[in-house]
Amino acid sequence: MNPEGRARVEAWLEYFNDLGISDFCLDRASSAVEAARTPVEPIPAAPEPLLRPARVASSVVDPNPTHVAPVLPVIKSASLFAANERIEGDTLEKIREDIGENCRRCKLCEQRNKIVFGAGHPKAELVFVGEGPGHDEDMQGLPFVGRAGKLLTQMIEAMGLCRDAVYIANVVKCRPPQNRAPEPDEIETCSPFLYRQLAVIRPKAVVCLGAIAFQSLTGTKPSMSRIRGQWLEFRGIPLLATYHPAYLLRNPNAKGDVWEDLKKVMAHLGLKLPAKR
Ligand code: SF4
């Protein structure tokens, strides 16, 4: 192996080690080198697809028989996620430790105040995933505590749940400057920690809040209007996207759409609809 190739391998191994992934076979290391050279191809021999083509979970069958779910490709970070799946005895505490107190793996560290790991019940049946912390979250180190967070709390309570019963996390754990959307390299660097959180919690459903969260988990870029409210399956976990609460603050007329989406989640979780609102 030439020096440049060796340096690439060492950089990847160091990155995986930072994520708490230490067991590699030769082929995995070779894939990492290849990934550094070219856009990552899906791994056809993976024991289970990372994202199955839009298969609707049996317990959440779309009542509209004419609906055809979009076919989604395998996510790009296939090898990394597959590796994450092999972490034995992983816990939320270990993931937090692996991130560290002063993570500098991506450029979002430069203006961050606090890392926002996520919060909620460690065995929650329902996980909400947003795109990244905002100003209030950055100051407090907690997810969804600003205006949008208050609206999310109202949404959760409207479902008959309390915040402590669910888990809330973001794709990136540090605030993007001026609340811009996280950039692809930042998502690629930080999202493996979210994958590990989901693998540990194993919720019955994941609700993606906004397009960035959906795109980050599925590796696809459909418009929100196209995929909102549809059940997909992500590594065996039913996943549904709805509008981000910040979008609802700007577009309150969309609250009805979100409520329809949340009712689907409630039905899936076996929650009773509240009395007439
Ligand atoms: S966003 Fe994630 S990877 Fe980037 S510095 Fe923060 S914790 Fe580290």
py3Dmol code that shows the C-alpha trace and the ligand (Angstrom):
import py3Dmol

protein = """\
ATOM      1  CA  MET A   1       0.000   0.000   0.000  1.00  0.00           C
ATOM      2  CA  ASN A   2       1.379   3.424  -0.883  1.00  0.00           C
ATOM      3  CA  PRO A   3       1.842   6.076   1.837  1.00  0.00           C
ATOM      4  CA  GLU A   4      -1.191   8.053   0.722  1.00  0.00           C
ATOM      5  CA  GLY A   5      -3.418   5.007   0.892  1.00  0.00           C
ATOM      6  CA  ARG A   6      -2.055   4.054   4.297  1.00  0.00           C
ATOM      7  CA  ALA A   7      -2.739   7.589   5.598  1.00  0.00           C
ATOM      8  CA  ARG A   8      -6.344   7.347   4.409  1.00  0.00           C
ATOM      9  CA  VAL A   9      -6.822   4.020   6.116  1.00  0.00           C
ATOM     10  CA  GLU A  10      -5.340   5.310   9.347  1.00  0.00           C
ATOM     11  CA  ALA A  11      -7.622   8.361   9.252  1.00  0.00           C
ATOM     12  CA  TRP A  12     -10.706   6.198   8.793  1.00  0.00           C
ATOM     13  CA  LEU A  13      -9.698   3.781  11.505  1.00  0.00           C
ATOM     14  CA  GLU A  14      -9.122   6.647  13.906  1.00  0.00           C
ATOM     15  CA  TYR A  15     -12.550   8.039  13.071  1.00  0.00           C
ATOM     16  CA  PHE A  16     -14.255   4.671  13.619  1.00  0.00           C
ATOM     17  CA  ASN A  17     -12.384   4.270  16.873  1.00  0.00           C
ATOM     18  CA  ASP A  18     -13.715   7.652  17.963  1.00  0.00           C
ATOM     19  CA  LEU A  19     -17.173   6.252  17.320  1.00  0.00           C
ATOM     20  CA  GLY A  20     -16.466   3.269  19.525  1.00  0.00           C
ATOM     21  CA  ILE A  21     -16.042   0.853  16.601  1.00  0.00           C
ATOM     22  CA  SER A  22     -12.861  -1.088  16.878  1.00  0.00           C
ATOM     23  CA  ASP A  23     -13.302  -4.504  15.255  1.00  0.00           C
ATOM     24  CA  PHE A  24     -12.448  -4.562  11.579  1.00  0.00           C
ATOM     25  CA  CYS A  25     -11.735  -7.238   9.059  1.00  0.00           C
ATOM     26  CA  LEU A  26      -9.417  -6.595   6.143  1.00  0.00           C
ATOM     27  CA  ASP A  27     -12.288  -6.177   3.704  1.00  0.00           C
ATOM     28  CA  ARG A  28     -13.907  -3.485   5.823  1.00  0.00           C
ATOM     29  CA  ALA A  29     -10.681  -1.516   5.878  1.00  0.00           C
ATOM     30  CA  SER A  30     -10.399  -1.888   2.122  1.00  0.00           C
ATOM     31  CA  SER A  31     -13.930  -0.550   1.744  1.00  0.00           C
ATOM     32  CA  ALA A  32     -12.986   2.436   3.815  1.00  0.00           C
ATOM     33  CA  VAL A  33     -10.098   3.243   1.507  1.00  0.00           C
ATOM     34  CA  GLU A  34     -12.342   2.881  -1.500  1.00  0.00           C
ATOM     35  CA  ALA A  35     -14.926   5.091   0.148  1.00  0.00           C
ATOM     36  CA  ALA A  36     -12.326   7.780   0.611  1.00  0.00           C
ATOM     37  CA  ARG A  37     -11.559   7.704  -3.100  1.00  0.00           C
ATOM     38  CA  THR A  38     -14.985   7.599  -4.649  1.00  0.00           C
ATOM     39  CA  PRO A  39     -18.638   8.109  -3.762  1.00  0.00           C
ATOM     40  CA  VAL A  40     -19.719   5.157  -1.696  1.00  0.00           C
ATOM     41  CA  GLU A  41     -21.574   2.404  -3.547  1.00  0.00           C
ATOM     42  CA  PRO A  42     -24.193   0.368  -1.685  1.00  0.00           C
ATOM     43  CA  ILE A  43     -22.785  -2.901  -0.396  1.00  0.00           C
ATOM     44  CA  PRO A  44     -24.852  -5.612  -2.093  1.00  0.00           C
ATOM     45  CA  ALA A  45     -23.690  -8.344   0.269  1.00  0.00           C
ATOM     46  CA  ALA A  46     -24.858  -6.611   3.436  1.00  0.00           C
ATOM     47  CA  PRO A  47     -26.801  -9.142   5.529  1.00  0.00           C
ATOM     48  CA  GLU A  48     -29.791  -6.839   5.694  1.00  0.00           C
ATOM     49  CA  PRO A  49     -30.438  -3.673   3.676  1.00  0.00           C
ATOM     50  CA  LEU A  50     -29.890  -0.538   5.696  1.00  0.00           C
ATOM     51  CA  LEU A  51     -33.019   0.962   4.340  1.00  0.00           C
ATOM     52  CA  ARG A  52     -35.437  -1.399   2.770  1.00  0.00           C
ATOM     53  CA  PRO A  53     -37.219  -0.061  -0.278  1.00  0.00           C
ATOM     54  CA  ALA A  54     -40.155   1.738   1.288  1.00  0.00           C
ATOM     55  CA  ARG A  55     -41.774  -1.388   2.669  1.00  0.00           C
ATOM     56  CA  VAL A  56     -44.740  -0.386   4.740  1.00  0.00           C
ATOM     57  CA  ALA A  57     -44.691  -1.965   8.184  1.00  0.00           C
ATOM     58  CA  SER A  58     -47.401  -4.589   8.536  1.00  0.00           C
ATOM     59  CA  SER A  59     -48.928  -2.900  11.559  1.00  0.00           C
ATOM     60  CA  VAL A  60     -49.221   0.428   9.787  1.00  0.00           C
ATOM     61  CA  VAL A  61     -50.696  -0.522   6.440  1.00  0.00           C
ATOM     62  CA  ASP A  62     -51.779   2.470   4.423  1.00  0.00           C
ATOM     63  CA  PRO A  63     -55.567   2.336   4.229  1.00  0.00           C
ATOM     64  CA  ASN A  64     -55.400   3.818   0.746  1.00  0.00           C
ATOM     65  CA  PRO A  65     -54.765   0.817  -1.550  1.00  0.00           C
ATOM     66  CA  THR A  66     -53.866   3.076  -4.465  1.00  0.00           C
ATOM     67  CA  HIS A  67     -50.901   4.549  -2.618  1.00  0.00           C
ATOM     68  CA  VAL A  68     -47.560   3.470  -4.069  1.00  0.00           C
ATOM     69  CA  ALA A  69     -44.654   4.143  -1.733  1.00  0.00           C
ATOM     70  CA  PRO A  70     -41.494   5.533  -3.345  1.00  0.00           C
ATOM     71  CA  VAL A  71     -38.598   3.172  -3.838  1.00  0.00           C
ATOM     72  CA  LEU A  72     -35.633   4.414  -1.839  1.00  0.00           C
ATOM     73  CA  PRO A  73     -31.984   3.519  -2.363  1.00  0.00           C
ATOM     74  CA  VAL A  74     -29.630   2.267   0.311  1.00  0.00           C
ATOM     75  CA  ILE A  75     -28.138   5.079   2.361  1.00  0.00           C
ATOM     76  CA  LYS A  76     -24.607   6.125   1.514  1.00  0.00           C
ATOM     77  CA  SER A  77     -23.074   5.441   4.904  1.00  0.00           C
ATOM     78  CA  ALA A  78     -23.912   1.778   4.589  1.00  0.00           C
ATOM     79  CA  SER A  79     -20.635   0.330   5.779  1.00  0.00           C
ATOM     80  CA  LEU A  80     -20.423   2.640   8.771  1.00  0.00           C
ATOM     81  CA  PHE A  81     -23.986   1.906   9.885  1.00  0.00           C
ATOM     82  CA  ALA A  82     -23.455  -1.806   9.436  1.00  0.00           C
ATOM     83  CA  ALA A  83     -20.385  -1.512  11.605  1.00  0.00           C
ATOM     84  CA  ASN A  84     -22.361   0.385  14.217  1.00  0.00           C
ATOM     85  CA  GLU A  85     -24.827  -2.457  14.335  1.00  0.00           C
ATOM     86  CA  ARG A  86     -22.103  -4.752  15.560  1.00  0.00           C
ATOM     87  CA  ILE A  87     -21.334  -2.809  18.732  1.00  0.00           C
ATOM     88  CA  GLU A  88     -22.005  -5.214  21.552  1.00  0.00           C
ATOM     89  CA  GLY A  89     -23.381  -3.828  24.776  1.00  0.00           C
ATOM     90  CA  ASP A  90     -23.714  -0.310  23.430  1.00  0.00           C
ATOM     91  CA  THR A  91     -25.499   2.168  25.688  1.00  0.00           C
ATOM     92  CA  LEU A  92     -26.526   5.789  25.509  1.00  0.00           C
ATOM     93  CA  GLU A  93     -23.922   6.546  28.167  1.00  0.00           C
ATOM     94  CA  LYS A  94     -21.181   4.957  26.089  1.00  0.00           C
ATOM     95  CA  ILE A  95     -22.238   6.876  23.001  1.00  0.00           C
ATOM     96  CA  ARG A  96     -22.124  10.107  24.982  1.00  0.00           C
ATOM     97  CA  GLU A  97     -18.680   9.189  26.264  1.00  0.00           C
ATOM     98  CA  ASP A  98     -17.490   8.417  22.752  1.00  0.00           C
ATOM     99  CA  ILE A  99     -18.595  11.834  21.526  1.00  0.00           C
ATOM    100  CA  GLY A 100     -16.542  13.409  24.289  1.00  0.00           C
ATOM    101  CA  GLU A 101     -16.854  16.697  26.078  1.00  0.00           C
ATOM    102  CA  ASN A 102     -15.152  18.738  23.366  1.00  0.00           C
ATOM    103  CA  CYS A 103     -15.848  16.935  20.110  1.00  0.00           C
ATOM    104  CA  ARG A 104     -14.038  18.552  17.188  1.00  0.00           C
ATOM    105  CA  ARG A 105     -14.816  16.011  14.490  1.00  0.00           C
ATOM    106  CA  CYS A 106     -16.601  18.560  12.307  1.00  0.00           C
ATOM    107  CA  LYS A 107     -16.592  22.316  11.846  1.00  0.00           C
ATOM    108  CA  LEU A 108     -19.780  22.780  13.868  1.00  0.00           C
ATOM    109  CA  CYS A 109     -17.567  22.653  16.954  1.00  0.00           C
ATOM    110  CA  GLU A 110     -16.170  26.092  16.162  1.00  0.00           C
ATOM    111  CA  GLN A 111     -19.146  28.179  17.292  1.00  0.00           C
ATOM    112  CA  ARG A 112     -20.916  25.693  19.493  1.00  0.00           C
ATOM    113  CA  ASN A 113     -21.555  26.403  23.142  1.00  0.00           C
ATOM    114  CA  LYS A 114     -22.856  23.018  24.313  1.00  0.00           C
ATOM    115  CA  ILE A 115     -23.166  19.636  22.658  1.00  0.00           C
ATOM    116  CA  VAL A 116     -26.824  18.616  22.548  1.00  0.00           C
ATOM    117  CA  PHE A 117     -26.768  14.843  22.835  1.00  0.00           C
ATOM    118  CA  GLY A 118     -30.481  14.122  23.162  1.00  0.00           C
ATOM    119  CA  ALA A 119     -32.870  13.599  26.033  1.00  0.00           C
ATOM    120  CA  GLY A 120     -35.742  11.433  27.087  1.00  0.00           C
ATOM    121  CA  HIS A 121     -36.604   7.905  28.064  1.00  0.00           C
ATOM    122  CA  PRO A 122     -33.776   5.481  27.246  1.00  0.00           C
ATOM    123  CA  LYS A 123     -36.307   2.841  26.176  1.00  0.00           C
ATOM    124  CA  ALA A 124     -38.819   5.163  24.568  1.00  0.00           C
ATOM    125  CA  GLU A 125     -41.268   3.669  22.125  1.00  0.00           C
ATOM    126  CA  LEU A 126     -41.257   6.907  20.182  1.00  0.00           C
ATOM    127  CA  VAL A 127     -38.249   8.962  19.076  1.00  0.00           C
ATOM    128  CA  PHE A 128     -38.429  12.400  17.474  1.00  0.00           C
ATOM    129  CA  VAL A 129     -35.461  13.381  15.323  1.00  0.00           C
ATOM    130  CA  GLY A 130     -34.773  16.985  14.363  1.00  0.00           C
ATOM    131  CA  GLU A 131     -31.976  18.380  12.239  1.00  0.00           C
ATOM    132  CA  GLY A 132     -29.849  20.249  14.788  1.00  0.00           C
ATOM    133  CA  PRO A 133     -29.836  22.455  17.888  1.00  0.00           C
ATOM    134  CA  GLY A 134     -30.832  26.109  17.760  1.00  0.00           C
ATOM    135  CA  HIS A 135     -29.761  28.993  19.987  1.00  0.00           C
ATOM    136  CA  ASP A 136     -31.664  27.965  23.115  1.00  0.00           C
ATOM    137  CA  GLU A 137     -30.617  24.348  22.768  1.00  0.00           C
ATOM    138  CA  ASP A 138     -27.007  25.385  22.301  1.00  0.00           C
ATOM    139  CA  MET A 139     -27.139  27.427  25.501  1.00  0.00           C
ATOM    140  CA  GLN A 140     -28.812  24.729  27.600  1.00  0.00           C
ATOM    141  CA  GLY A 141     -27.402  21.565  26.058  1.00  0.00           C
ATOM    142  CA  LEU A 142     -30.906  20.149  25.692  1.00  0.00           C
ATOM    143  CA  PRO A 143     -32.910  19.414  22.539  1.00  0.00           C
ATOM    144  CA  PHE A 144     -35.993  21.360  21.514  1.00  0.00           C
ATOM    145  CA  VAL A 145     -36.223  23.837  24.394  1.00  0.00           C
ATOM    146  CA  GLY A 146     -36.875  27.031  22.391  1.00  0.00           C
ATOM    147  CA  ARG A 147     -40.124  28.165  20.815  1.00  0.00           C
ATOM    148  CA  ALA A 148     -40.165  25.242  18.421  1.00  0.00           C
ATOM    149  CA  GLY A 149     -39.446  22.961  21.363  1.00  0.00           C
ATOM    150  CA  LYS A 150     -42.446  24.266  23.260  1.00  0.00           C
ATOM    151  CA  LEU A 151     -44.583  23.516  20.244  1.00  0.00           C
ATOM    152  CA  LEU A 152     -43.108  20.017  20.054  1.00  0.00           C
ATOM    153  CA  THR A 153     -44.004  19.531  23.717  1.00  0.00           C
ATOM    154  CA  GLN A 154     -47.571  20.539  22.908  1.00  0.00           C
ATOM    155  CA  MET A 155     -47.613  18.070  20.033  1.00  0.00           C
ATOM    156  CA  ILE A 156     -46.368  15.289  22.321  1.00  0.00           C
ATOM    157  CA  GLU A 157     -48.909  16.152  24.993  1.00  0.00           C
ATOM    158  CA  ALA A 158     -51.675  16.248  22.395  1.00  0.00           C
ATOM    159  CA  MET A 159     -50.807  12.620  21.740  1.00  0.00           C
ATOM    160  CA  GLY A 160     -51.488  11.865  25.394  1.00  0.00           C
ATOM    161  CA  LEU A 161     -47.781  11.500  26.213  1.00  0.00           C
ATOM    162  CA  CYS A 162     -45.322  13.531  28.246  1.00  0.00           C
ATOM    163  CA  ARG A 163     -41.883  14.560  27.052  1.00  0.00           C
ATOM    164  CA  ASP A 164     -40.163  12.229  29.485  1.00  0.00           C
ATOM    165  CA  ALA A 165     -41.860   9.245  27.875  1.00  0.00           C
ATOM    166  CA  VAL A 166     -40.323   9.872  24.444  1.00  0.00           C
ATOM    167  CA  TYR A 167     -36.764  10.478  23.265  1.00  0.00           C
ATOM    168  CA  ILE A 168     -35.717  13.564  21.334  1.00  0.00           C
ATOM    169  CA  ALA A 169     -32.480  13.919  19.396  1.00  0.00           C
ATOM    170  CA  ASN A 170     -30.989  15.668  16.406  1.00  0.00           C
ATOM    171  CA  VAL A 171     -28.995  14.593  13.390  1.00  0.00           C
ATOM    172  CA  VAL A 172     -26.107  16.898  14.355  1.00  0.00           C
ATOM    173  CA  LYS A 173     -25.340  17.578  17.987  1.00  0.00           C
ATOM    174  CA  CYS A 174     -23.902  21.071  17.653  1.00  0.00           C
ATOM    175  CA  ARG A 175     -25.679  24.210  16.513  1.00  0.00           C
ATOM    176  CA  PRO A 176     -25.074  25.242  12.899  1.00  0.00           C
ATOM    177  CA  PRO A 177     -24.174  28.961  12.783  1.00  0.00           C
ATOM    178  CA  GLN A 178     -27.148  31.275  12.218  1.00  0.00           C
ATOM    179  CA  ASN A 179     -29.373  28.210  12.357  1.00  0.00           C
ATOM    180  CA  ARG A 180     -28.423  27.232   8.811  1.00  0.00           C
ATOM    181  CA  ALA A 181     -29.105  23.684   7.713  1.00  0.00           C
ATOM    182  CA  PRO A 182     -26.362  21.208   8.583  1.00  0.00           C
ATOM    183  CA  GLU A 183     -24.066  20.559   5.632  1.00  0.00           C
ATOM    184  CA  PRO A 184     -23.544  17.095   4.154  1.00  0.00           C
ATOM    185  CA  ASP A 185     -20.083  16.613   5.649  1.00  0.00           C
ATOM    186  CA  GLU A 186     -21.373  17.606   9.091  1.00  0.00           C
ATOM    187  CA  ILE A 187     -24.305  15.205   8.803  1.00  0.00           C
ATOM    188  CA  GLU A 188     -22.064  12.410   7.623  1.00  0.00           C
ATOM    189  CA  THR A 189     -19.671  12.965  10.505  1.00  0.00           C
ATOM    190  CA  CYS A 190     -22.202  13.278  13.309  1.00  0.00           C
ATOM    191  CA  SER A 191     -25.156  11.117  12.247  1.00  0.00           C
ATOM    192  CA  PRO A 192     -23.495   7.783  13.163  1.00  0.00           C
ATOM    193  CA  PHE A 193     -23.969   8.766  16.780  1.00  0.00           C
ATOM    194  CA  LEU A 194     -27.702   9.157  16.120  1.00  0.00           C
ATOM    195  CA  TYR A 195     -27.759   5.751  14.412  1.00  0.00           C
ATOM    196  CA  ARG A 196     -26.209   4.256  17.518  1.00  0.00           C
ATOM    197  CA  GLN A 197     -28.776   6.008  19.727  1.00  0.00           C
ATOM    198  CA  LEU A 198     -31.592   4.542  17.642  1.00  0.00           C
ATOM    199  CA  ALA A 199     -29.989   1.111  17.698  1.00  0.00           C
ATOM    200  CA  VAL A 200     -29.795   1.240  21.512  1.00  0.00           C
ATOM    201  CA  ILE A 201     -33.298   2.620  22.094  1.00  0.00           C
ATOM    202  CA  ARG A 202     -34.992   0.478  19.415  1.00  0.00           C
ATOM    203  CA  PRO A 203     -38.208   2.513  19.459  1.00  0.00           C
ATOM    204  CA  LYS A 204     -41.437   1.331  17.905  1.00  0.00           C
ATOM    205  CA  ALA A 205     -41.518   4.436  15.735  1.00  0.00           C
ATOM    206  CA  VAL A 206     -39.286   7.305  14.636  1.00  0.00           C
ATOM    207  CA  VAL A 207     -40.798  10.626  13.641  1.00  0.00           C
ATOM    208  CA  CYS A 208     -38.504  12.764  11.505  1.00  0.00           C
ATOM    209  CA  LEU A 209     -39.148  16.446  12.082  1.00  0.00           C
ATOM    210  CA  GLY A 210     -38.479  18.105   8.746  1.00  0.00           C
ATOM    211  CA  ALA A 211     -36.791  17.152   5.528  1.00  0.00           C
ATOM    212  CA  ILE A 212     -33.198  17.239   6.793  1.00  0.00           C
ATOM    213  CA  ALA A 213     -33.880  14.603   9.434  1.00  0.00           C
ATOM    214  CA  PHE A 214     -35.678  12.403   6.911  1.00  0.00           C
ATOM    215  CA  GLN A 215     -32.970  12.827   4.309  1.00  0.00           C
ATOM    216  CA  SER A 216     -30.245  12.103   6.822  1.00  0.00           C
ATOM    217  CA  LEU A 217     -31.806   8.829   7.919  1.00  0.00           C
ATOM    218  CA  THR A 218     -32.830   7.625   4.484  1.00  0.00           C
ATOM    219  CA  GLY A 219     -30.215   9.124   2.180  1.00  0.00           C
ATOM    220  CA  THR A 220     -32.945  10.377  -0.132  1.00  0.00           C
ATOM    221  CA  LYS A 221     -34.114  13.869  -1.009  1.00  0.00           C
ATOM    222  CA  PRO A 222     -37.830  13.799  -1.738  1.00  0.00           C
ATOM    223  CA  SER A 223     -39.844  16.915  -0.953  1.00  0.00           C
ATOM    224  CA  MET A 224     -41.653  16.991   2.376  1.00  0.00           C
ATOM    225  CA  SER A 225     -44.979  17.358   0.618  1.00  0.00           C
ATOM    226  CA  ARG A 226     -44.311  14.044  -1.130  1.00  0.00           C
ATOM    227  CA  ILE A 227     -43.218  11.898   1.794  1.00  0.00           C
ATOM    228  CA  ARG A 228     -44.954  13.563   4.740  1.00  0.00           C
ATOM    229  CA  GLY A 229     -47.214  11.244   6.689  1.00  0.00           C
ATOM    230  CA  GLN A 230     -46.109   8.053   4.925  1.00  0.00           C
ATOM    231  CA  TRP A 231     -44.762   5.085   6.810  1.00  0.00           C
ATOM    232  CA  LEU A 232     -41.435   3.706   5.721  1.00  0.00           C
ATOM    233  CA  GLU A 233     -39.276   1.163   7.436  1.00  0.00           C
ATOM    234  CA  PHE A 234     -35.763   1.957   8.615  1.00  0.00           C
ATOM    235  CA  ARG A 235     -33.827  -1.048   9.877  1.00  0.00           C
ATOM    236  CA  GLY A 236     -37.037  -2.593  11.087  1.00  0.00           C
ATOM    237  CA  ILE A 237     -38.230   0.608  12.754  1.00  0.00           C
ATOM    238  CA  PRO A 238     -41.329   2.256  11.265  1.00  0.00           C
ATOM    239  CA  LEU A 239     -40.381   5.799  10.299  1.00  0.00           C
ATOM    240  CA  LEU A 240     -42.611   8.706   9.386  1.00  0.00           C
ATOM    241  CA  ALA A 241     -41.759  12.308   8.478  1.00  0.00           C
ATOM    242  CA  THR A 242     -43.755  15.367   9.335  1.00  0.00           C
ATOM    243  CA  TYR A 243     -43.140  19.093   9.374  1.00  0.00           C
ATOM    244  CA  HIS A 244     -40.609  20.575  11.784  1.00  0.00           C
ATOM    245  CA  PRO A 245     -42.207  22.591  14.613  1.00  0.00           C
ATOM    246  CA  ALA A 246     -40.203  25.639  13.469  1.00  0.00           C
ATOM    247  CA  TYR A 247     -41.997  25.350  10.115  1.00  0.00           C
ATOM    248  CA  LEU A 248     -45.311  25.269  11.965  1.00  0.00           C
ATOM    249  CA  LEU A 249     -44.427  28.483  13.768  1.00  0.00           C
ATOM    250  CA  ARG A 250     -44.081  30.130  10.361  1.00  0.00           C
ATOM    251  CA  ASN A 251     -46.965  28.224   8.778  1.00  0.00           C
ATOM    252  CA  PRO A 252     -49.597  27.559  11.433  1.00  0.00           C
ATOM    253  CA  ASN A 253     -52.021  26.383   8.761  1.00  0.00           C
ATOM    254  CA  ALA A 254     -49.925  23.205   8.470  1.00  0.00           C
ATOM    255  CA  LYS A 255     -50.740  22.176  12.052  1.00  0.00           C
ATOM    256  CA  GLY A 256     -53.708  20.167  10.814  1.00  0.00           C
ATOM    257  CA  ASP A 257     -51.443  18.132   8.523  1.00  0.00           C
ATOM    258  CA  VAL A 258     -49.079  17.424  11.393  1.00  0.00           C
ATOM    259  CA  TRP A 259     -51.930  16.359  13.636  1.00  0.00           C
ATOM    260  CA  GLU A 260     -53.054  13.887  10.974  1.00  0.00           C
ATOM    261  CA  ASP A 261     -49.507  12.498  10.892  1.00  0.00           C
ATOM    262  CA  LEU A 262     -49.348  12.242  14.668  1.00  0.00           C
ATOM    263  CA  LYS A 263     -52.654  10.396  14.735  1.00  0.00           C
ATOM    264  CA  LYS A 264     -51.084   7.757  12.501  1.00  0.00           C
ATOM    265  CA  VAL A 265     -48.254   7.445  15.012  1.00  0.00           C
ATOM    266  CA  MET A 266     -50.742   7.149  17.859  1.00  0.00           C
ATOM    267  CA  ALA A 267     -52.611   4.412  16.040  1.00  0.00           C
ATOM    268  CA  HIS A 268     -49.361   2.562  15.459  1.00  0.00           C
ATOM    269  CA  LEU A 269     -48.425   2.828  19.144  1.00  0.00           C
ATOM    270  CA  GLY A 270     -51.891   1.809  20.267  1.00  0.00           C
ATOM    271  CA  LEU A 271     -52.631   5.191  21.844  1.00  0.00           C
ATOM    272  CA  LYS A 272     -56.194   6.353  22.126  1.00  0.00           C
ATOM    273  CA  LEU A 273     -57.146   9.526  20.375  1.00  0.00           C
ATOM    274  CA  PRO A 274     -57.914  12.287  22.883  1.00  0.00           C
ATOM    275  CA  ALA A 275     -61.502  13.339  23.335  1.00  0.00           C
ATOM    276  CA  LYS A 276     -62.817  15.848  20.808  1.00  0.00           C
ATOM    277  CA  ARG A 277     -60.386  18.735  20.553  1.00  0.00           C
TER     278      ARG A 277
END
"""
ligand_1 = """\
8
SF4
S -21.785 18.154 15.290
Fe -21.280 16.113 16.072
S -19.377 15.546 15.020
Fe -19.635 17.769 14.786
S -18.459 18.640 16.481
Fe -20.605 18.417 17.181
S -20.713 16.418 18.207
Fe -18.809 16.474 16.995
"""
view = py3Dmol.view(width=600, height=400)
view.addModel(protein, "pdb")
view.setStyle({"model": 0}, {"cartoon": {"style": "trace"}})
view.addModel(ligand_1, "xyz")
view.setStyle({"model": 1}, {"stick": {}})
view.zoomTo()
view.show()
